[in-house]
Amino acid sequence: MSYIDDLQAVFESRADITDYRINLAERRSLGIGIRDNDVGSVYSPFSFGQSTGGGFMVQWQDGLLSRGNLDGNSLAILDQVLANARQAAYEDPDAAQFLGPQTVHEVPLHSADVPPLFDERTGYLLEVVGVLQDLAEAYSAKTLNGGVGAGTGTSWLRTSRGLDLSTTSSSFSFSGSFDGIIGEGRSQRTVAPVDEIRAQVELAAQYLQQLRQPVDGGPAGTRTVVLHPDVAYSLFSYYVWGNLGGSAIYHGQSAFTIDDFGTARQVFRDDLTVTVDPWVPLGPGSFMYTSEGLPSAPTTYSEGGRLIQPIVDLKYARRLGLPATTPPGSAESVQIRAGKEHPWSEIQPQLSDAIVVLSVLGLHTQDRTSGSYSLSTSQALLIQEGTIKGRVKVTLTGNFFDQLRDTSLQLVHFPGQSSPGFVLPIDVAVERTVDG
């Protein structure tokens, strides 16, 4: 019997447990880190590991629920783990849902090119590290941080109602950050070619060069602003996904109400559509089922700017009287569409006076439900006559919901980025002092 079988046997043998759900994953990983130029230092060691982890939810005979964690040592002390969980039991009848057998859509999540990195192709990781070091030297970066890693694993989901699902997946990731200022990287399911890694991380090195040149940002006021995809999706995730959550809607902590979905309320511009596609083969954000065992499916959350449905798990689906939905796995599984879209190489030459924002500070402190924000950044670049001139310090003020209704909003695709950047007018306060 496997470890998951042994765990399940104990849960089955407990007369005081009415229902259970077990999530378990076994994973192998390896990686090489770089910390302040040092490769494999005590702060970023060469790593090779195997881990087992997961969790459970049980419903006791009296209807109370308990949750707990599992690891590779849990089987030997499982009675004590369950005893501790019992002491923390709580009442939540809407969460007491244990699915039976489900039919899931098979999605390839494991790439055959990852396992060789653990054996005959381990040297490739050092080759990637060499690329990162070469870029740091070529662009005169004083400090380099980052690394490269890979992983493979299998996860299982079992319930007392007969649900029995498993998934085998792989991962490969790399990142490089220069002088603690700017970085690039990516996580995916296949091994990235070294030329692709170099091109992606070099984008950060190029930004670093441009950020070294402070310039006068010009007047305050409404300016054309380009939100880099990382910034655009951070705002989108905070304000849109944050307000589409079933828990927030149920508890009145969302900008939207349940009635807004029943009436398909218009909240964005009429050509904006937001979907989640978890079925892309080997997609970084793809998955076959949720941690509760709900089969994934392509899902539309907004169509033509109208609300279609919130993000609801089994608990809040019951509370709101709605079907449970597929959540966004990551930015890579989310598709945002609005109007005609353009590549950055086409948009940049057309910008006579604009500010490119590469990161913002303090997003988590903003009022999520109002959509309003005031965000500062020193990682912004001034563009004049299609040419990047240098770094500016600015504060952006606006309302993200209003901006998603603005017909002047343009979506722009940057090299190596899965989600789009946004080009739009934003009120900008500029710090006029030019420093070194």
C-alpha positions in Angstrom: 0.0 0.0 0.0 1.1 3.6 -0.7 1.3 6.3 2.0 -2.0 7.8 0.9 -3.6 4.4 1.1 -2.2 3.9 4.7 -3.5 7.4 5.7 -6.9 6.7 4.3 -7.1 3.4 6.0 -6.7 5.1 9.4 -9.5 7.7 8.6 -11.7 4.8 7.5 -11.1 2.9 10.7 -12.2 5.8 13.0 -15.8 5.2 14.2 -16.0 8.8 15.4 -15.4 10.2 11.9 -18.5 10.5 9.7 -16.8 12.1 6.6 -13.3 13.1 5.6 -11.3 14.7 2.8 -7.5 14.1 2.4 -5.2 16.1 0.2 -1.6 14.8 -0.1 1.3 15.6 -2.3 4.8 14.1 -2.7 7.3 16.2 -4.5 11.0 16.1 -5.5 12.8 19.4 -6.1 16.2 20.8 -6.8 17.6 24.2 -7.3 20.6 26.6 -7.3 20.3 30.0 -5.7 22.2 33.2 -6.0 22.3 35.6 -3.1 24.3 38.8 -3.4 26.4 37.3 -6.1 27.2 34.2 -4.2 26.1 30.9 -5.8 25.1 28.2 -3.4 25.9 30.2 -0.3 24.5 29.4 3.2 21.6 31.8 2.3 20.9 30.2 -1.1 22.3 26.7 -1.0 22.3 24.0 -3.6 19.2 22.1 -2.8 17.8 18.7 -3.5 14.8 17.6 -1.5 11.9 15.3 -1.3 8.8 16.3 0.7 5.4 15.0 1.6 2.7 17.4 2.7 -1.0 18.1 2.7 -4.0 18.4 4.9 -7.4 17.0 5.8 -10.9 18.0 6.8 -13.1 15.7 8.9 -16.7 15.8 10.1 -17.2 14.1 13.4 -20.3 12.2 14.4 -21.7 15.3 16.2 -21.5 17.4 13.0 -18.5 19.5 14.0 -15.6 20.0 11.6 -11.9 19.8 12.1 -8.9 20.6 9.8 -5.3 19.7 10.1 -2.0 19.3 8.3 -0.2 16.2 7.1 3.4 15.4 6.3 5.6 12.4 5.9 5.6 11.6 9.6 1.9 11.9 10.2 1.0 8.3 9.9 2.9 7.2 12.9 1.2 9.8 15.1 -2.1 10.2 13.3 -4.2 9.3 16.3 -2.6 12.2 18.2 -3.0 14.5 15.2 -6.7 13.7 15.0 -7.1 14.1 18.8 -5.6 17.6 18.6 -7.8 18.4 15.6 -10.8 17.2 17.6 -10.1 19.7 20.4 -10.3 22.5 17.8 -13.5 21.3 16.2 -15.9 24.0 15.1 -19.4 24.3 13.6 -19.8 25.2 9.9 -22.5 23.2 8.3 -22.1 25.0 4.9 -18.5 23.9 4.7 -19.3 20.2 5.5 -19.3 19.0 1.9 -17.5 15.9 0.7 -17.7 15.2 -2.9 -18.2 11.7 -4.4 -16.7 10.5 -7.7 -16.2 13.2 -10.3 -15.4 13.3 -14.0 -12.5 15.6 -14.7 -11.0 16.8 -17.9 -7.6 15.4 -18.4 -5.0 18.1 -18.8 -1.3 17.4 -19.4 0.6 18.9 -16.5 3.9 16.9 -16.5 6.7 17.5 -19.0 9.1 14.7 -19.8 12.0 17.2 -20.1 12.0 18.0 -16.4 13.0 14.6 -14.8 16.4 14.5 -16.6 17.4 17.6 -14.6 17.6 15.4 -11.5 20.1 13.1 -13.2 22.0 13.3 -16.4 21.1 16.9 -17.2 21.7 18.6 -13.8 24.5 20.6 -15.4 21.9 22.6 -17.3 21.1 24.4 -14.0 24.7 25.6 -13.7 24.5 26.7 -17.4 21.5 28.9 -16.5 23.3 30.3 -13.5 26.2 31.2 -15.8 23.8 33.1 -18.1 22.5 35.1 -15.1 26.1 36.0 -14.1 27.0 37.0 -17.6 24.0 39.4 -17.8 25.0 40.9 -14.4 28.5 41.5 -15.7 27.4 42.8 -19.1 25.1 45.4 -17.5 27.5 46.3 -14.7 25.1 45.2 -11.9 26.7 45.3 -8.5 24.6 42.5 -7.0 22.8 39.6 -8.5 20.0 37.6 -6.8 17.9 34.8 -8.3 18.4 31.2 -9.3 16.9 28.3 -11.1 15.0 25.3 -10.0 12.8 22.4 -11.0 10.3 20.0 -9.5 8.1 17.0 -10.1 5.4 15.5 -8.0 2.2 13.7 -7.5 -0.9 14.8 -5.6 -3.9 12.9 -4.4 -7.4 13.8 -3.3 -9.5 11.2 -1.4 -12.9 11.5 0.3 -15.1 9.2 2.4 -17.7 9.5 -0.4 -15.5 7.7 -3.0 -13.7 10.6 -4.6 -10.3 9.4 -5.8 -8.2 11.8 -7.9 -4.5 12.1 -8.6 -2.3 14.4 -10.7 1.4 14.2 -11.7 2.9 17.6 -12.6 6.3 19.2 -13.3 7.7 22.7 -12.8 10.7 24.7 -13.9 11.5 28.3 -12.8 14.2 30.9 -13.1 14.7 34.5 -12.0 17.3 37.2 -11.9 17.3 40.4 -10.0 19.8 43.2 -10.3 21.0 45.6 -7.6 17.8 44.9 -5.6 16.0 47.2 -8.1 14.5 45.2 -10.9 14.1 41.5 -11.8 12.5 39.1 -14.3 11.7 35.5 -14.1 9.1 32.9 -14.9 7.6 29.6 -13.6 6.4 27.0 -16.1 5.9 23.3 -16.5 8.6 22.7 -19.2 12.3 23.4 -19.3 12.9 26.8 -20.8 15.7 27.0 -23.5 18.7 29.0 -22.3 18.3 31.6 -25.1 14.7 32.2 -23.9 15.9 32.6 -20.3 18.6 35.0 -21.4 16.1 37.1 -23.4 13.6 37.3 -20.5 16.1 38.2 -17.8 17.9 40.7 -20.1 14.7 42.7 -20.1 15.3 43.5 -16.4 18.9 44.3 -17.1 17.8 46.8 -19.8 15.3 48.4 -17.4 18.1 48.6 -14.9 20.2 50.7 -17.3 17.3 53.0 -17.9 16.4 53.3 -14.2 20.0 54.5 -13.6 19.3 57.7 -15.5 17.1 60.1 -13.4 15.3 62.7 -15.5 12.7 65.5 -14.9 9.3 63.8 -15.2 7.5 66.9 -16.5 4.3 68.4 -15.2 1.8 66.8 -12.9 -1.7 66.2 -14.2 -3.4 63.6 -16.3 -0.8 61.8 -18.3 -0.6 58.7 -20.5 0.6 55.9 -18.3 1.7 52.4 -19.3 1.2 49.8 -16.6 3.7 47.0 -17.0 1.9 43.6 -17.1 3.1 42.8 -13.5 1.5 46.1 -12.3 -1.6 45.8 -14.4 -2.4 42.3 -13.2 -1.6 43.2 -9.6 -4.2 45.9 -9.7 -6.6 43.6 -11.6 -6.2 40.8 -9.0 -6.6 43.1 -6.1 -9.7 45.0 -7.3 -11.4 42.6 -9.6 -10.7 39.1 -8.2 -10.7 40.5 -4.7 -14.3 41.8 -5.2 -15.5 38.7 -7.1 -14.8 36.4 -4.1 -17.8 34.6 -2.8 -16.8 35.2 0.8 -16.5 39.0 0.3 -19.9 39.1 -1.5 -21.7 37.1 1.1 -20.4 39.2 4.0 -21.0 42.5 2.3 -17.3 43.2 1.9 -17.4 43.5 -1.9 -18.0 46.3 -4.4 -20.6 43.9 -5.9 -23.8 42.2 -4.5 -25.3 38.9 -5.3 -28.1 40.7 -7.2 -25.5 42.3 -9.5 -24.8 38.9 -10.9 -28.5 38.0 -11.2 -29.0 41.1 -13.3 -25.7 40.9 -15.2 -24.9 44.4 -14.0 -22.6 46.4 -16.4 -19.5 47.3 -14.4 -16.7 47.5 -17.0 -16.6 48.8 -20.6 -18.8 46.9 -23.0 -16.0 45.0 -24.8 -14.1 43.8 -21.7 -14.3 40.0 -21.1 -12.5 38.1 -18.3 -12.2 34.3 -18.5 -10.2 31.6 -16.8 -8.9 28.7 -18.9 -7.4 25.9 -16.7 -7.2 23.4 -19.7 -4.2 24.8 -21.6 -1.8 21.8 -22.0 1.2 22.3 -19.7 -0.1 25.7 -18.8 1.5 27.1 -15.6 -1.9 28.0 -14.3 -3.7 24.9 -15.6 -5.2 22.3 -13.3 -7.8 19.5 -13.4 -9.6 20.0 -10.1 -9.7 22.2 -7.1 -8.5 21.2 -3.6 -12.1 20.3 -2.8 -12.3 18.0 -5.8 -14.4 20.3 -8.0 -13.6 19.6 -11.7 -12.0 22.6 -13.4 -13.6 24.1 -16.5 -13.1 27.2 -18.7 -15.1 29.9 -16.9 -16.3 33.4 -17.9 -16.5 35.9 -15.1 -17.3 39.0 -17.0 -18.6 39.2 -20.6 -19.1 42.5 -22.4 -18.3 44.3 -19.2 -21.2 42.6 -17.4 -20.9 40.4 -14.3 -21.5 36.8 -15.0 -20.7 35.0 -11.8 -18.5 35.3 -8.6 -15.7 33.0 -7.6 -17.3 30.5 -5.2 -16.1 27.4 -3.5 -18.5 24.7 -2.2 -19.2 26.5 1.0 -20.1 29.9 -0.5 -21.8 28.2 -3.5 -24.2 26.7 -0.9 -24.6 30.0 1.0 -25.2 32.1 -2.1 -27.3 29.4 -3.9 -25.0 29.3 -6.9 -22.9 26.6 -8.6 -19.3 26.4 -7.5 -16.8 27.8 -10.0 -13.3 27.4 -11.2 -11.0 29.9 -9.6 -8.1 31.6 -11.4 -5.1 29.3 -10.9 -2.6 32.1 -11.7 -2.2 35.0 -14.1 -1.2 32.6 -16.8 -4.7 31.0 -16.8 -6.5 34.3 -16.9 -7.5 36.0 -20.2 -8.4 39.7 -20.2 -9.7 41.0 -23.5 -10.8 44.5 -24.4 -10.8 46.1 -27.9 -7.9 45.8 -30.3 -4.7 44.6 -28.6 -1.2 45.6 -29.6 2.4 44.5 -29.0 4.6 46.8 -27.0 7.0 47.2 -30.0 4.1 48.8 -31.9 2.8 51.0 -29.1 6.1 52.4 -27.7 7.0 54.4 -30.9 3.6 56.1 -30.9 4.0 57.5 -27.4 5.0 61.1 -27.5 4.9 61.7 -23.7 4.2 58.8 -21.4 5.3 57.1 -18.2 5.9 53.4 -18.0 5.3 52.0 -14.4 7.3 48.9 -13.6 6.1 48.5 -10.0 4.1 50.2 -7.3 4.2 50.4 -3.5 1.4 50.0 -1.0 -1.3 48.3 -3.1 -2.4 46.2 -0.1 -3.3 49.3 1.9 -5.8 50.6 -0.7 -9.6 50.5 -0.3 -10.5 47.4 -2.3 -14.3 48.0 -2.5 -14.1 51.6 -3.7 -11.6 50.9 -6.4 -9.7 54.1 -5.5 -5.9 54.1 -5.2 -3.0 56.4 -4.6 0.2 54.5 -5.3 3.8 55.7 -5.5 6.8 54.3 -7.4 10.4 55.2 -8.1 10.5 52.4 -10.8 8.9 54.4 -13.6 10.4 55.5 -16.9 9.7 58.6 -19.0 9.0 58.1 -22.7 9.3 61.0 -25.1 8.8 60.8 -28.8 8.9 57.0 -28.5 12.2 56.9 -26.7 12.8 56.0 -23.0 14.6 58.9 -21.4 15.2 57.7 -17.9 13.7 57.2 -14.4 11.1 59.3 -12.8 9.4 59.2 -9.4 5.6 59.5 -9.5 2.4 58.9 -7.5 -0.6 57.6 -9.4 -4.1 58.5 -8.3 -7.3 57.1 -9.7 -10.1 54.6 -9.6 -9.5 51.2 -11.1 -13.1 50.5 -11.8 -13.5 53.8 -13.6 -10.4 53.0 -15.6 -11.8 49.6 -16.7 -14.9 51.5 -17.9 -12.8 54.0 -19.9 -12.9 53.4 -23.7 -9.4 54.9 -24.0 -7.9 51.9 -22.2 -5.6 49.9 -24.4 -4.2 46.4 -23.8 -0.6 45.9 -24.8 1.4 42.7 -24.8 5.0 42.8 -23.6 7.7 40.2 -24.6 7.7 37.2 -22.3 4.5 38.2 -20.4 1.3 36.2 -20.5 -1.0 38.9 -19.3 -1.4 42.3 -20.9 -0.2 45.7 -19.8 -2.6 48.6 -19.7 -2.2 52.0 -21.5 -4.5 54.6 -20.1 -4.8 58.2 -18.8 -4.0 58.5 -15.0 -3.6 61.5 -12.7 0.1 61.7 -11.9 2.0 63.7 -9.3 5.7 64.0 -10.3 8.6 64.4 -8.0 10.6 67.0 -9.9 13.9 66.7 -8.1 16.5 64.9 -10.1 18.9 62.9 -8.0 21.7 60.4 -8.6 
